[in-house]
Amino acid sequence: MATVLVLCAPVQTGDVTASGKVTVPDAASLVLVVWCLVRLLRGRGGRLTGRAALVLGAPAVAFAVTTAASADPSASLTGFARYLQIFVVVPAALLLTMRDARDFRVLCGAMMLLGLVQGAVGVVQYLTGTGASYMGQDIRAVGTFGALDVMGMSTVVSYALVAAFALGVAPAGTTSRRMRVCSLWCAAALTAPLVLSFSRGAWIATALACAAVLLLSGVRRALLVLVTLAAAAVVVVGGAGVGSAMFEERVSSIFEVNSAPDRSVTDRYSLWAAAVSIWQSDPATGVGPKNFPAHRDGHASLGLSSGSDTAGAGMHFQREPLLSPHNMYLLVLSEQGLVGSVAFVGGGAALGLCCMRRLHVARRAGRGYAADPAAAGEQHTSGAPGAADCGLVAAGLLVWQAVDFLYADIGGPSTVLTAVVLGAVAWWALAVRPGADGGTSFP
C-alpha cells in the first residue's frame, strides 16, 4: 500500500535525460523487496512454482544476455536494473508477499485511492488553467506528475478505473453489494480526469480493458452495461457539452492518423520506423538497454522533430527530447533484439494464459478458486468465496497494460505502479496454496 500511495506526493521529474535517478516510489519498492526477503528468511513468505520461476526468470536471463551483448554495456547497466525492477523483482516480491484475496482487494483499494487523489488534482488543474499546456492553454490534467510526465496521471487513473470497474461488475456473491456499488461510483468519478488527460493511448487501452472485463463477466451483463454507458455518454458529452470541442478534436485525431496526422503522431511514426531500422542492424540482441537515443538519429527520417514542447503545471516552456519510440514492444525489439522480445512477449503471453485459465476455473467453481491438480503439482482444494472478482481485475489490468504498451513504454515515477500491477496479476496467475511447507495462498 505504501508503494502505491507514495505516488500521491508531488514528483520532481528534473532532467529526463539523466540516468540512474532513484525516486521516492523507487525507494518504496526497494523497501517492499527487502521486506519480502526478510519474510522469506524467517520462513513466512510464499514460494515459486517451476512455472512461476520460468515466467519471471526467462525475461531476467534475456535482459542479462542483451546487456552483456550491448554496444555500450556500461550505459546499459542502468537499463538492465530498471527492467529487472519493473518486470522481475517487484512482481516476484508481490507474488511472494500477498497472502489471499483480501490482500488483493486492499491493494486495489490503494490504487483506487491514488487514482482519486491524482484525478482530483487533475480536474482542478483543468478548471483553474494550471495544468500542462495543450493547444496553447494550460488545461491538460497531469496531477502531481508535472508537464514532463504527462502520462503519469492518466496511467494511475486508468489502473484505478479498470480495477474499480472490474470489482463493480463482478458477479453477485463474489463481493458485497456495497463494494460493487462503491466501485462503480469510483469508476464513474475517475472517467472525468481520464478524459481531461487528453491521452489517446490511455483512452483506447481503458476502453478495451473494460470491454474485456465486461465480456468475461457475462455477455448479458456486458450488453446491459454498454447500453447504459452509451446513454450516459450521450447525455454528458452531447447534452451537457462537457469538453465537447477539445474532446471531439482529440478523439477525431485517433481516426485521422493516416490522412492528416498531427505532429505528435508524425513523430511517433518516425520513432517506430527508427526502432525497426535499429533492430534490423542487430536483430539478435539489439543495441542494448538504454541505447535507443544514441542510435535514433542515425536511423530516423528527416521528418522527426528534435523534441516535444512541454510547458505549464508550474514549469516554463522547454523542449523534451524523444528518448524512446513510445512503444514498449518496439523499444525492447530495438534495444534487445529477438532474444529480449521473445522473452518479454512470451512471458506476458504466459501470464495472460495462466490468468485467464484460473479465472475460467474460478467461474466454473461458482465460488472462489478451485485449483487444477494437473497444473504444476498444485493441490486440489477450494479457495475462499469471491476470488473470481480478483481474476476480473487481474485480467482487466493485464489487457490494459498490453494495449497501452502499443502507445507507451516504461519511464517516470508511475512505472513503479506498473511493477505493482504486474505483481498483482502474477499473484492471481501463478500463486499456489500453502502445502506442508507453507506458501502463498491462492485467491
C-alpha positions in Angstrom: 0.0 0.0 0.0 2.8 2.4 0.8 4.5 1.7 -2.5 1.3 2.7 -4.2 0.1 5.6 -2.1 3.5 7.3 -2.1 2.7 8.3 -5.6 0.1 10.8 -4.2 3.0 13.1 -3.3 4.3 15.7 -5.8 7.0 14.4 -8.1 10.1 16.3 -9.1 11.0 14.9 -12.5 14.0 17.0 -13.2 16.3 16.3 -16.1 14.7 13.5 -18.1 18.0 12.7 -19.9 19.7 11.7 -16.6 20.2 8.0 -15.9 20.2 6.2 -12.6 17.8 8.5 -10.7 16.1 7.0 -7.7 12.7 8.5 -6.9 10.7 8.1 -3.7 8.5 5.4 -5.3 11.6 3.5 -6.3 12.8 3.6 -2.7 9.4 2.4 -1.6 9.6 -0.6 -4.0 13.1 -1.4 -2.7 11.7 -1.5 0.9 9.0 -3.8 -0.4 11.6 -6.2 -1.9 13.7 -6.1 1.3 10.6 -6.8 3.4 9.8 -9.8 1.1 13.4 -11.1 1.6 13.1 -10.7 5.4 9.9 -12.7 5.3 11.5 -15.4 3.2 14.4 -15.7 5.6 12.0 -16.0 8.5 10.1 -18.8 6.7 6.9 -16.8 6.4 7.0 -15.9 2.7 5.5 -17.8 -0.3 7.3 -20.0 -2.8 7.7 -20.0 -6.5 6.5 -23.0 -8.6 8.5 -24.1 -11.6 6.0 -22.3 -13.8 6.3 -19.0 -11.9 10.1 -19.2 -11.9 10.1 -19.8 -15.7 7.7 -16.9 -16.4 9.6 -14.4 -14.3 13.1 -15.9 -14.8 13.2 -16.1 -18.6 13.0 -12.3 -19.1 15.7 -11.8 -16.4 18.1 -14.1 -18.3 17.2 -12.4 -21.6 17.8 -8.9 -20.1 21.2 -10.1 -18.8 22.2 -11.6 -22.2 21.3 -8.5 -24.2 23.0 -6.2 -21.7 26.2 -8.2 -22.0 26.0 -8.0 -25.8 25.2 -4.3 -25.7 27.0 -1.8 -28.0 27.7 0.1 -24.7 27.4 -2.4 -21.7 28.2 0.3 -19.1 25.4 2.5 -20.3 23.1 -0.5 -20.4 23.5 -1.4 -16.8 21.0 1.2 -15.5 18.5 -0.1 -18.1 19.1 -3.7 -17.0 18.5 -2.7 -13.4 15.3 -0.9 -14.4 14.0 -3.8 -16.4 14.7 -6.2 -13.5 12.9 -3.9 -11.1 9.8 -3.5 -13.2 9.3 -6.9 -14.8 11.0 -9.3 -12.4 12.0 -8.3 -8.8 9.0 -6.2 -7.7 6.4 -8.5 -9.3 8.1 -11.5 -7.6 8.0 -9.7 -4.3 4.3 -9.1 -4.7 3.7 -12.7 -5.7 5.6 -13.9 -2.6 4.2 -11.4 -0.1 0.5 -11.3 -0.9 -1.4 -13.9 1.1 -5.0 -14.0 -0.1 -7.9 -12.3 -1.9 -8.2 -9.8 0.9 -4.7 -8.5 0.3 -5.5 -8.3 -3.4 -8.6 -6.2 -2.7 -6.7 -3.9 -0.3 -4.2 -3.3 -3.0 -7.0 -2.5 -5.4 -8.4 0.0 -2.8 -5.0 1.7 -2.6 -4.8 2.1 -6.4 -8.4 3.5 -6.4 -7.5 6.0 -3.7 -4.4 7.0 -5.6 -6.4 7.4 -8.8 -9.0 9.6 -7.0 -6.3 11.8 -5.4 -4.4 12.3 -8.7 -7.7 12.6 -10.6 -9.0 15.3 -8.3 -5.8 17.3 -8.7 -6.1 16.9 -12.5 -9.7 18.1 -12.6 -8.7 21.2 -10.5 -5.9 21.9 -13.0 -8.3 21.8 -15.9 -10.8 24.0 -14.2 -8.3 26.6 -13.0 -6.0 26.5 -16.0 -3.0 25.3 -14.0 -2.3 22.1 -15.9 0.1 21.2 -18.6 0.0 23.1 -21.9 -2.4 21.7 -24.5 -3.3 23.6 -27.7 -2.0 26.8 -26.2 -3.9 26.5 -22.9 -2.7 25.2 -19.6 -5.6 22.8 -19.2 -4.2 19.3 -19.5 -4.7 17.3 -16.4 -1.4 15.8 -15.2 -1.9 15.5 -11.5 1.2 15.9 -9.3 3.5 14.4 -12.0 4.1 17.6 -13.9 4.4 18.6 -17.5 7.5 16.4 -18.1 5.5 13.2 -17.3 2.1 13.9 -18.9 1.3 10.2 -19.0 1.8 9.7 -15.2 -1.7 10.8 -14.1 -3.5 9.1 -17.0 -1.7 5.8 -16.1 -2.6 5.7 -12.4 -6.2 6.9 -13.1 -6.6 4.2 -15.8 -5.3 1.5 -13.5 -7.7 2.6 -10.8 -10.7 2.9 -13.2 -10.1 -0.6 -14.6 -9.8 -2.1 -11.1 -12.9 -0.3 -9.8 -14.9 -1.2 -12.9 -13.9 -4.9 -12.6 -14.9 -5.0 -9.0 -18.1 -3.2 -9.8 -19.3 -5.7 -12.5 -18.1 -8.8 -10.6 -20.9 -11.5 -10.4 -23.2 -11.2 -7.4 -21.9 -13.3 -4.5 -18.2 -12.7 -5.2 -18.2 -9.4 -3.3 -20.6 -7.5 -1.2 -23.2 -5.3 -2.9 -21.8 -2.2 -1.1 -18.3 -2.9 -2.5 -19.7 -3.3 -6.1 -21.7 -0.1 -5.9 -18.9 1.9 -4.4 -16.5 0.6 -7.0 -18.8 1.6 -9.8 -19.2 5.1 -8.4 -15.4 5.3 -8.1 -15.0 4.2 -11.8 -17.5 6.8 -12.8 -15.7 9.5 -10.9 -12.4 8.5 -12.5 -13.8 8.9 -16.0 -13.6 12.7 -15.9 -9.8 13.0 -15.1 -9.1 10.4 -17.6 -10.9 12.4 -20.3 -9.2 15.6 -19.2 -5.7 14.0 -19.5 -6.2 14.1 -23.3 -4.2 10.8 -23.5 -5.4 8.9 -26.6 -3.5 5.8 -25.7 -4.9 5.7 -22.2 -8.4 6.1 -23.6 -8.1 3.3 -26.1 -6.4 0.9 -23.5 -9.1 1.7 -20.9 -12.0 1.2 -23.3 -10.6 -2.2 -24.5 -9.8 -3.3 -20.9 -13.2 -2.5 -19.6 -14.8 -4.2 -22.7 -12.8 -7.3 -21.9 -13.8 -7.3 -18.3 -17.5 -6.9 -19.3 -17.3 -9.9 -21.7 -15.5 -12.0 -19.1 -18.2 -11.1 -16.5 -21.0 -12.3 -18.8 -22.4 -11.4 -22.3 -25.8 -10.3 -20.9 -24.2 -8.1 -18.3 -21.9 -6.7 -21.0 -24.8 -5.7 -23.3 -26.7 -4.0 -20.4 -23.7 -2.0 -19.2 -22.7 -1.0 -22.7 -26.2 0.4 -23.4 -26.1 2.3 -20.1 -22.7 3.7 -20.7 -23.6 4.8 -24.3 -26.7 6.6 -22.9 -24.7 8.3 -20.2 -22.1 9.4 -22.8 -24.7 11.0 -25.0 -26.2 12.9 -22.0 -22.9 14.1 -20.6 -21.0 14.9 -23.8 -23.8 15.6 -26.2 -26.4 17.1 -23.9 -24.3 19.0 -21.4 -21.5 19.7 -23.8 -18.8 18.8 -21.3 -15.4 19.4 -23.0 -17.1 18.9 -26.4 -14.8 20.9 -28.7 -11.3 19.7 -27.5 -12.5 16.3 -26.6 -14.0 15.7 -30.0 -10.9 17.1 -31.7 -8.7 14.7 -29.7 -11.0 11.7 -30.4 -11.2 12.5 -34.1 -7.4 12.7 -34.3 -7.3 9.0 -33.5 -9.0 8.2 -36.8 -7.1 10.7 -38.9 -3.6 9.4 -38.2 -3.3 8.3 -41.9 -4.8 11.3 -43.6 -3.8 14.3 -41.6 -1.7 13.3 -38.5 -0.6 15.9 -36.0 3.0 16.5 -35.0 2.9 14.0 -32.1 1.6 11.3 -34.4 4.1 12.1 -37.1 7.0 11.9 -34.6 5.6 8.6 -33.2 5.6 7.0 -36.7 9.1 8.2 -37.3 10.3 6.8 -34.0 8.6 3.5 -34.7 10.3 3.3 -38.1 13.7 4.2 -36.5 13.2 1.4 -33.9 12.6 -1.2 -36.6 15.6 0.1 -38.5 17.8 -0.2 -35.4 16.6 -3.7 -34.8 17.4 -4.7 -38.4 21.0 -3.6 -37.8 21.4 -6.0 -34.9 18.4 -8.4 -35.0 19.6 -11.0 -32.4 20.4 -8.9 -29.3 19.7 -5.3 -30.4 21.9 -2.4 -29.4 21.4 -2.8 -25.6 19.1 -1.4 -23.0 19.1 2.5 -22.8 20.9 2.8 -26.1 17.9 3.7 -28.3 18.6 7.5 -28.0 22.2 7.1 -29.1 21.2 5.2 -32.3 17.9 7.1 -33.0 19.2 9.9 -35.2 21.2 7.5 -37.5 18.0 5.6 -38.3 15.2 8.3 -38.1 13.8 10.1 -41.0 14.2 13.9 -41.6 10.6 14.3 -40.5 11.4 13.6 -36.9 11.4 16.7 -34.7 14.1 17.5 -32.2 11.7 17.0 -29.3 8.2 17.7 -27.9 7.1 21.0 -26.5 6.3 21.0 -22.7 5.1 23.8 -20.5 2.6 24.5 -17.8 1.9 22.9 -14.4 4.4 25.2 -12.8 7.1 24.7 -15.4 8.4 27.1 -18.1 8.5 26.2 -21.8 11.1 23.7 -22.7 11.8 21.0 -25.3 11.7 17.5 -24.1 13.9 15.1 -26.0 12.4 12.0 -27.6 14.3 9.2 -25.8 12.1 6.2 -26.8 9.8 5.1 -29.6 6.8 5.3 -27.4 6.0 1.7 -28.0 7.3 -0.8 -25.4 7.4 -3.7 -27.9 9.5 -1.8 -30.4 11.7 -0.4 -27.6 12.5 -3.9 -26.5 12.9 -5.1 -30.1 15.4 -2.3 -31.0 17.4 -2.5 -27.7 17.2 -6.2 -27.0 16.5 -7.8 -30.4 14.7 -11.1 -30.8 16.2 -12.5 -27.6 14.7 -9.9 -25.4 11.4 -9.6 -27.4 10.7 -13.3 -27.3 11.2 -13.5 -23.6 9.3 -10.3 -22.9 6.3 -11.0 -25.1 6.4 -14.7 -24.3 6.4 -14.0 -20.5 3.4 -11.7 -20.9 1.5 -14.2 -23.0 2.2 -17.0 -20.5 1.0 -14.7 -17.7 -2.2 -13.9 -19.7 -2.9 -17.6 -20.4 -2.5 -18.6 -16.7 -4.6 -15.6 -15.6 -7.5 -16.5 -18.0 -7.3 -20.2 -17.2 -7.6 -19.6 -13.4 -10.5 -17.1 -14.0 -12.3 -19.8 -16.0 -11.8 -22.4 -13.3 -12.9 -19.9 -10.6 -16.1 -19.1 -12.5 -16.9 -22.8 -13.1 -16.4 -23.5 -9.4 -19.0 -20.9 -8.6 -17.2 -19.7 -5.6 -13.5 -18.9 -5.2 -10.8 -20.7 -6.9 -10.5 -24.5 -7.3 -7.0 -25.5 -8.2 -6.4 -27.9 -11.0 -4.5 -30.9 -9.7 -2.8 -31.4 -13.0 -1.3 -27.9 -13.0 2.3 -27.8 -11.7 1.5 -30.3 -8.9 -0.9 -28.0 -7.3 -3.2 -29.3 -4.6 -6.9 -29.7 -5.4 -8.6 -27.5 -2.9 -11.2 -24.8 -3.0 -10.3 -21.2 -2.2 -12.2 -18.6 -0.3 -15.5 -17.3 -1.8 -15.3 -14.3 -4.0 -11.9 -14.8 -5.7 -13.4 -14.5 -9.2 -13.6 -10.7 -8.8 -9.8 -10.7 -8.3 -9.5 -12.6 -11.5 -11.6 -10.0 -13.4 -9.3 -7.2 -12.0 -6.2 -9.1 -13.0 -7.5 -9.8 -16.5 -8.5 -6.2 -17.0 -5.2 -4.7 -15.8 -3.2 -7.1 -18.0 -5.3 -6.2 -21.1 -4.9 -2.5 -20.3 -1.1 -2.9 -20.0 -0.8 -5.0 -23.2 -2.7 -2.4 -25.2 -1.0 0.6 -23.5 2.4 -0.7 -24.4 1.5 -0.1 -28.1 1.5 3.6 -27.4 3.8 4.0 -24.4 6.8 2.5 -22.6 8.3 2.4 -19.2 9.6 5.7 -17.7 8.8 8.1 -14.9 7.7 7.5 -11.3 4.4 5.9 -12.3 6.4 3.0 -13.7 6.7 1.6 -10.2 2.9 1.2 -10.2 3.3 -0.8 -13.4 5.5 -3.2 -11.5 3.0 -3.5 -8.7 0.2 -4.2 -11.1 2.2 -6.9 -12.8 2.9 -8.4 -9.4 -0.8 -8.4 -8.6 -1.5 -10.1 -11.9 1.3 -12.6 -11.2 -0.2 -13.4 -7.8 -3.5 -14.3 -9.4 -2.0 -16.2 -12.3 0.9 -18.1 -10.6 0.5 -18.2 -6.8 0.0 -21.6 -5.1 -1.9 -22.7 -2.0 0.1 -23.5 1.1 1.3 -27.0 1.4 3.0 -28.8 4.2 5.9 -26.4 3.8 3.8 -23.2 3.8 3.4 -20.8 1.0 1.3 -18.1 -0.6 -2.4 -18.9 -0.7 -4.5 -18.8 -3.8 -7.4 -16.4 -4.1 
